[in-house]
């Protein structure tokens, strides 16, 4: 006996009677096919049936045959078939991983760890390669910097990993000036010559004209003091530069690798400004020591070299009975 219509559930496991009809009392009977309409559900994934029982693409559905992994930068859609498409909002949860924009690729930069950076300028050994016009000359090259980018969680940052500073020097005794050594003092028997040595060493150390004698190591000490003063002034400038540069950052998603991140951070106006400030401080440090203001530290350091030599001259004069 036909008493009404039923509908097959989506999983095909149950036929459920439609609202208003149903089997009230079970029994075996023989009857005709009930009337009604519908289609056999044999359309594929991402498809539906129309009224004429024709399958068509239904992109409002979601695929079930593909696996959607969380944080893989993709999502599942029906687009005339089941597909995975890029989804930048499906971000990886791990640090230093991100979605490459619009590609569905996960970029992993976790290997770009913090390189540590340099706490201070790297002062290279002094090159004695200059020819002074006077007693001596000291020149400082501009410091050479490089940075290394690294992943800092959700940002790219940099550390200063190269900060080399080179100094060039040259020292000499002026033409007509003889160097004074212990051997020369002991071999000198003239009280007049010994007196000239003593006077000349005192005068030059006091930054006055010579009388034909001096000590080359005193010239070197003078030039080395320029280096000490320059570096003492430059060190705080480097600390300021380091703090400024290493505070800069760009979003992790703005660069695919450390090399690209480095270029983009170096292109920031704040990076250029920090370098300009350091260069200004560098010039100021150079000019300050070149001015010899005050002069007394230079006088003192040269006397620190020549005074022991003068003491030897006095000993020799006493031995000779010089007045």
C-alpha positions, 0 to 999 in steps of 0.5 A: 500500500502506498501511503506517501513520500520519503526523502533519503538523507545525505549520507544515504543511510536512512529514508525519512518520511516526509512531513504529514505522512508515515507508516503508522502500523507496520505490515506486509502489503502489495501496492503501487509506486507512490506518486511524487517527483525528484532525482537520483542524487549522483552528482559529484563533489561541488555539484548540485541537481537542478529541476531537470535532474542535471548536475551543475557546479555549485560553488557555494558548497565546501569540498569534503575530499581535501584536507584543510590544515590550519596555518598552511596559508590555504583554504578549501573552496568549490570553484568548478571543482574542489580546490585549495587557494591562497589564504593569507589570513590562515597564518602559521602559529609558529614564530618566524613563519608567515604567508607569502602574499597571495601564493599560498606558500609558507615562508620559514625564516626561523633559521635567521637567528639573532647574530648578536652584533658588535658592542663597540667599534672595531679599531683596526691596527694603525697603518704607518703609511702617511708622509707628514709635512711637519713632525707628524700626521694622523688621519682617520678613515670613515668607519665601514659598517654592515648589518645583518637582518634576523627574524625577531618574532613577527618583525625583521630587525638588524644588528651591526655586524661590521664596524671597522675604523682605520687610522693612518699615521706618519711621523718623522724628525724635521730636516736638520734635526738629529735624533737623541738616543742613550748611545749618542748621549754616552758618546758625546763629550761636548758640554755645548752639544749636550746643553743644546740637546737638553734645550732642544728637547725641552723646547720641542716638547713645549711645542716650540722651535727646535735647536737641532735635536729631538726624540722620534718616539715623542713625536709618535706619542703626540700622534698616538694621543690624537688617536686616544682623544678621537676614539674617546669621543667617537665611542659614545657616538657608536653607542648612539648609532647602535641603539638607533639602528638596532631599534629599527624593524619592518613587518616579517611579511615585508621581506621573504629572506634576510637579504631582502629585509636588510635592504629594506631596513637600510632604505628607511629614512631613520636608518639614513638619519642615524648614519648621518648623525654618526658621521657628524659626530665623527667629524666633530671628534676629528676636529676636536683633537686636531685643534689641540685644545687644550694643548697641555695634554700633548705637552705632558705626553711628550715630556713623558718621553723626553724627560727621562732622556733629559735626565740621562743628558744631565747625568752625562754632563755631571760626569763630564763636569759641565757647568 
